[in-house]
Amino acid sequence: MFFDLDFALKSFPEVLGGVPMTLLVTATSILLGFALGFLIYSLQARKRRWLTALCRLYVSVVRGTPLLVQLYIVYFAVPPLLHTLSQRYGLPLKVADIPPLAYALTAFTINTSAYMSELIRSALSSVEAGQMEAAQSVGMSAWQSYRLIILPQAFVEAIPNIGNMFLGLIKGTSLVYTVKLVEVMARAKVLAAYGLRYIEVYLVASLIYWGLSICFEILFKKLEQVLRVGSRKLKAI
Amino acid sequence: MEHFVSVFPYIFSALPLTLFMMLASLLAGAALGLLFALIRIRRLPVLRQGATVLISFIRGTPPLVQLFLVFYGLPKIVELFGLNINNWDKVVFSIITFSFIGGAYYSEMFRSAYQAVPTAQTEAALSVGLTGWSSFYHIILPQTFAILLPLLGNSVTNVLKETSLAFTIGVSDIMGKAQLEIGRTYGVAALQTYLEVSLIYWLICLAVGKGVILLEEIFKKGHTGLA
């Protein structure tokens, strides 16, 4: 038989069960990646030459290597590192206790942070310098003008890019089966090998990813629309 | 460290294959992208809706899943037409997948770059007596290309990084050789091997970045802004 619809329908709920894990990895890495990315951005903005060079190198390496390779490096680098640490300082850490989720989140956070630092820079630079001057001229402190004037505007500018990054990460999570984390793709692989029905199961998986992507695309569009409210053009009368 | 040096030639020997996959996918992807862009700019009925759905699907699903779909699905589909492609090289399936992925992204780039060139340019070209084709070829195309150039670097490096997935269907590119080596040595030097792999990818990305900057310098020549 060319296409076993029955098998596809039966495997749908099983593969769908991986969605929470996919979303958990995506959302957590976006948040952690934002924090680390902001740190990198602020270090870079310090204008210390060696710090800037170091941050640039980090961003360049992370952007210049495949996510899959990064995932493998974390997977093979963390255990010996942890082993050495626990031996030297007598910490009660066992390599075998590291959950697969930890590897996935570490790698994805590193990957996201590099792109995020660039995103933060472009979002902040999209706000005109005049906004800062205006805020300070009405007596706001630097922190106030950032919090009340600059950041809200920068955030709206950043939303489309954050959305793209989010969608990219959803797709990227299809790689985490390599570190034995069970999400949509891992479930699909197991089912496909078990029933020897590759097309059916991978089609199901792709439909699930597609659905997720479309949903989040709409969500981010709506979010942008809602937040852009403040920047509506003033009417003359 | 010793291992780091001794494995390097072995992995490095797969570099031509990785570069070949990258270039072939880029070229075929550019052709597909042009086709998709043309369909959408010209608003051809039926084809346009088809292209829109296909592009949405490609952009909304992981490259890995698409690779598996092409690898397992394509032979079965062409089987319906009485063709047997089961013995095709796995590299071909990888290139087909990466070309379609590229095509989906490039078509958007092409379309927006084409539409960013003001219509007045065509009007001006026609008014001085150029034919439709030559106004496109001499006036519109160079400007479109100049707009596209900064985006080119990103798409080349994206394709390069995508090719690292090809080992999952058994292609022995850089990543595939690394996997083989790690399997052969029972994972003793896995970390060093992957670091080597990432070094190679990174260096290619740096080279691509430099290349694009050079191209930009060359193509900026003709462009003088109003200011």
Boltz contact constraints between the chains, C-beta under 6 A:
constraints:
  - contact:
      token1: [A, 61]
      token2: [B, 202]
      max_distance: 6.0
  - contact:
      token1: [A, 64]
      token2: [B, 202]
      max_distance: 6.0
  - contact:
      token1: [A, 64]
      token2: [B, 205]
      max_distance: 6.0
  - contact:
      token1: [A, 65]
      token2: [B, 198]
      max_distance: 6.0
  - contact:
      token1: [A, 65]
      token2: [B, 201]
      max_distance: 6.0
  - contact:
      token1: [A, 65]
      token2: [B, 202]
      max_distance: 6.0
  - contact:
      token1: [A, 66]
      token2: [B, 161]
      max_distance: 6.0
  - contact:
      token1: [A, 66]
      token2: [B, 164]
      max_distance: 6.0
  - contact:
      token1: [A, 68]
      token2: [B, 164]
      max_distance: 6.0
  - contact:
      token1: [A, 69]
      token2: [B, 194]
      max_distance: 6.0
  - contact:
      token1: [A, 69]
      token2: [B, 197]
      max_distance: 6.0
  - contact:
      token1: [A, 69]
      token2: [B, 198]
      max_distance: 6.0
  - contact:
      token1: [A, 72]
      token2: [B, 194]
      max_distance: 6.0
  - contact:
      token1: [A, 73]
      token2: [B, 194]
      max_distance: 6.0
  - contact:
      token1: [A, 76]
      token2: [B, 190]
      max_distance: 6.0
  - contact:
      token1: [A, 76]
      token2: [B, 191]
      max_distance: 6.0
  - contact:
      token1: [A, 77]
      token2: [B, 191]
      max_distance: 6.0
  - contact:
      token1: [A, 171]
      token2: [B, 62]
      max_distance: 6.0
  - contact:
      token1: [A, 174]
      token2: [B, 62]
      max_distance: 6.0
  - contact:
      token1: [A, 174]
      token2: [B, 64]
      max_distance: 6.0
  - contact:
      token1: [A, 198]
      token2: [B, 72]
      max_distance: 6.0
  - contact:
      token1: [A, 199]
      token2: [B, 72]
      max_distance: 6.0
  - contact:
      token1: [A, 199]
      token2: [B, 73]
      max_distance: 6.0
  - contact:
      token1: [A, 202]
      token2: [B, 65]
      max_distance: 6.0
  - contact:
      token1: [A, 202]
      token2: [B, 68]
      max_distance: 6.0
  - contact:
      token1: [A, 202]
      token2: [B, 69]
      max_distance: 6.0
  - contact:
      token1: [A, 205]
      token2: [B, 65]
      max_distance: 6.0
  - contact:
      token1: [A, 206]
      token2: [B, 61]
      max_distance: 6.0
  - contact:
      token1: [A, 206]
      token2: [B, 65]
      max_distance: 6.0
  - contact:
      token1: [A, 209]
      token2: [B, 61]
      max_distance: 6.0
  - contact:
      token1: [A, 209]
      token2: [B, 62]
      max_distance: 6.0
  - contact:
      token1: [A, 210]
      token2: [B, 57]
      max_distance: 6.0
  - contact:
      token1: [A, 210]
      token2: [B, 60]
      max_distance: 6.0
  - contact:
      token1: [A, 210]
      token2: [B, 61]
      max_distance: 6.0
  - contact:
      token1: [A, 213]
      token2: [B, 60]
      max_distance: 6.0
